[in-house]
Amino acid sequence: MEKIYDDDEDRKIFLKTLGEACGKAGWDIHAYCLMSNHFHLVMETPQPTLVAGMKWLLGTYTLRYNGRHRQRGHVFAGRYKSLLVDGKKGEYLRVVSDYVHLNPVRAGLIQNGERLEAYEWSSYPEYLKAAGKRVPWLRADRVLGEHGILRDSARGRREFSQIMEARVQPDEESLGKIRRGWRFGEDDFLERMGKLEKGTTKKENYLGREYGEAMEVKGRRIIAEELKAQGVEPSALGRMNRTCAIKGTIAKKLRAETTLTLKWIAKELSAGTVGTLANTIRKLNAGTV
């Protein structure tokens, strides 16, 4: 596999892009780790936005990477692999997060005698910081709690450090399920999810149905709220000039807060072609609309 980061600046750009994706898709990140040719995320999706959010994250980072290195083409080969984790039984979240944080050890990036925090491109060093100094999109309380640490205090963080520095890897059975499986939980996990038909083994049945339209729902809600604030009836959109400032302003908000494409936005706003809408947004930014 080819590298997806050439240097630390690329890694910083990826984490910045990940933070933006969290804001757009409403993700809670519990753990992350950047390796040379892949990355790991442990995330919670309160809204079904995994597919749309990952598409935006991978696509946007690719554009930024290619722009910085003056090249073209794909950065990520193929589709990402996802693992559904049993959130009701906390031990599974703990095991998966530990797996991610200990990845640099398994890869030989941290030598004997070095502390785990020496590898700066994972969320583990963030866990050792005071809450107000962490990246704002990292949610630390769940993992700390599953380690029996009830307060995110200096004492609690020292306790977490002591636990992790022991470097106890998940057992071989758990490692196999994390690496090769598509679900990680109790035997009744699927039944409790209530999403899959009994006996199914295809995660796409779940992911495809549940994630497909969530971002569009969010987009239509934003459009309705913005039109109401402007005193404009939704039925009036089709009669308004396709390059008017209202449409451009709403389009900018949608681009900032969602992963929706210009094609979708242009259609919903009756704003002409993708090129027309992009030009409207440029003029709005320049103050000429």
Steps between C-alpha positions, in 0.01 A plus 500: 500500500619851415561760771214743562718749692838622378588695813365647822336788316284249311404342833402840637290565190327162540415568866370846412284344229381231743395772745300672226336169406396451863330838497321433173394141573449526877753229585637426847859373472611276786843407362715545190841399374678608181737246348707540184254345254173488695321639802273366774195679641274394785193712452139530602242626252197640687353567157544247215766701316790255471491455125447867413755614756769255393447593135555865590800427725686283249413718202590828670830370638587365154442844346711668767778241477512521121490878509790517744712248306391618155382164383179332387327170563375293790661502842285229656477163325159340519222530756567538871432204729249551781440302818176531696579506874260407778459826691265360763771275636780743583781247489482489120553874464790477744663209316467667158632834628795329669565314173520833319716673761742205514533475123836686494638239744395209279647680198837546670473880499551512878801321637551336838556769758308765305172625634186447295446875474824525300290424193322832456268405212237321702236620744687348794714812569179704480350288779786606727420870455248696704157496336521864392829443317389201287372523147132589552364212294658223711264348757707350781243428771374166366840333467620636835181375660539153353844487663336575835613864502196703606653850497693666219744650747879513526486198730267315260728570205802372694308183575411462132866547407606228744243260354604566140874498570458141615437438129266207543390410149151358433487121505551312173131421461407868529782601266369257239145632527616861473725436200279262301145552621229756433340496847647480849265432790281260690320213328171694515656816354311480171171432672546803724594718206163419351627591157588174330282209412573194711786295364635762257875531466517801270575827670413695187134412558526712812741769390345569163144539625581699810763743371372591157273801555596645838709786361222595258257522792742734679542704183126548450463603863768768457334627183161525676651682798689748283196574282286554809760741642489693170120498490499303175251222426661177371263504204655830391844350436416395148383853409806675639803585290728197507803719577341709777690567821257301718571181306872566510492561877307181567733305272803628694343389829423156358856460375636604842273282714430192286669267255242561228619547143455816295286295262253411775499855641446657158200276434341560843544878475405524130836671461584389146795278412790409725714753316238772543471438874875487547527834319225648723689394810826649364327831430340497845843448659635787294205723599376545143156336537 
